[in-house]
């Protein structure tokens, strides 16, 4: 057990300003990135950059709200319904599974295609959240990936070949 710092006894807990600033900065990066995306379709006058900018704007709003809450001294403790232990160390396994699920498309989408990459990425993220139903997660991820691929195709947005391996 670490020694008690007498100067900190009764003092307010440190405020995690960096969380709000990081979310705000991430939103600004998304908005800036949206300006460099060339529109590939004119569906209702909107291209893919609109969604990227919308996500960026949402992150900016959330970052500002976090900063306001931090300024007001709101503490970030798990609620009872979350069934989480606030003193538990972060799960390295969950972080790595999430990171792999998000980074995987960068390496595999050209060779596996969007639906298969989406299925594998979805499965990795569900396992990060504690799922142990690999085949079910793959099936759900594949269904979402196939649905997204067809919807983007109908809008005229090319996500590459459906399954490049069977070409």
CORNOR-V685579 format. One record per residue. N is the residue number from 1. RES is the residue in one small letter. NEAR is the number of other ideal C-beta (glycine too) atoms within 10 Angstrom. Layout:
# CORNOR-V685579
N&RES&NEAR + N&RES&NEAR
This chain:
# CORNOR-V685579
1&x&3 + 2&x&4 + 3&x&5 + 4&x&8 + 5&x&8 + 6&x&7 + 7&x&7 + 8&x&10 + 9&x&7 + 10&x&6 + 11&x&8 + 12&x&8 + 13&x&10 + 14&x&7 + 15&x&17 + 16&x&13 + 17&x&12 + 18&x&10 + 19&x&15 + 20&x&20 + 21&x&14 + 22&x&14 + 23&x&20 + 24&x&19 + 25&x&14 + 26&x&16 + 27&x&21 + 28&x&15 + 29&x&12 + 30&x&18 + 31&x&18 + 32&x&12 + 33&x&14 + 34&x&19 + 35&x&10 + 36&x&8 + 37&x&14 + 38&x&7 + 39&x&12 + 40&x&13 + 41&x&14 + 42&x&9 + 43&x&14 + 44&x&8 + 45&x&8 + 46&x&13 + 47&x&19 + 48&x&17 + 49&x&17 + 50&x&15 + 51&x&12 + 52&x&18 + 53&x&18 + 54&x&14 + 55&x&16 + 56&x&20 + 57&x&15 + 58&x&13 + 59&x&20 + 60&x&18 + 61&x&13 + 62&x&15 + 63&x&20 + 64&x&14 + 65&x&13 + 66&x&20 + 67&x&17 + 68&x&11 + 69&x&15 + 70&x&18 + 71&x&11 + 72&x&8 + 73&x&9 + 74&x&11 + 75&x&11 + 76&x&12 + 77&x&10 + 78&x&12 + 79&x&7 + 80&x&7 + 81&x&6 + 82&x&9 + 83&x&7 + 84&x&11 + 85&x&8 + 86&x&9 + 87&x&6 + 88&x&8 + 89&x&6 + 90&x&7 + 91&x&12 + 92&x&8 + 93&x&10 + 94&x&14 + 95&x&11 + 96&x&12 + 97&x&19 + 98&x&16 + 99&x&13 + 100&x&16 + 101&x&19 + 102&x&13 + 103&x&12 + 104&x&18 + 105&x&15 + 106&x&9 + 107&x&11 + 108&x&14 + 109&x&17 + 110&x&12 + 111&x&11 + 112&x&19 + 113&x&21 + 114&x&21 + 115&x&21 + 116&x&21 + 117&x&22 + 118&x&24 + 119&x&21 + 120&x&21 + 121&x&20 + 122&x&20 + 123&x&24 + 124&x&20 + 125&x&20 + 126&x&20 + 127&x&19 + 128&x&19 + 129&x&9 + 130&x&9 + 131&x&13 + 132&x&8 + 133&x&12 + 134&x&11 + 135&x&8 + 136&x&12 + 137&x&19 + 138&x&16 + 139&x&14 + 140&x&16 + 141&x&23 + 142&x&17 + 143&x&14 + 144&x&14 + 145&x&22 + 146&x&16 + 147&x&12 + 148&x&14 + 149&x&20 + 150&x&13 + 151&x&11 + 152&x&15 + 153&x&13 + 154&x&9 + 155&x&14 + 156&x&11 + 157&x&14 + 158&x&9 + 159&x&18 + 160&x&14 + 161&x&13 + 162&x&16 + 163&x&13 + 164&x&14 + 165&x&9 + 166&x&7 + 167&x&7
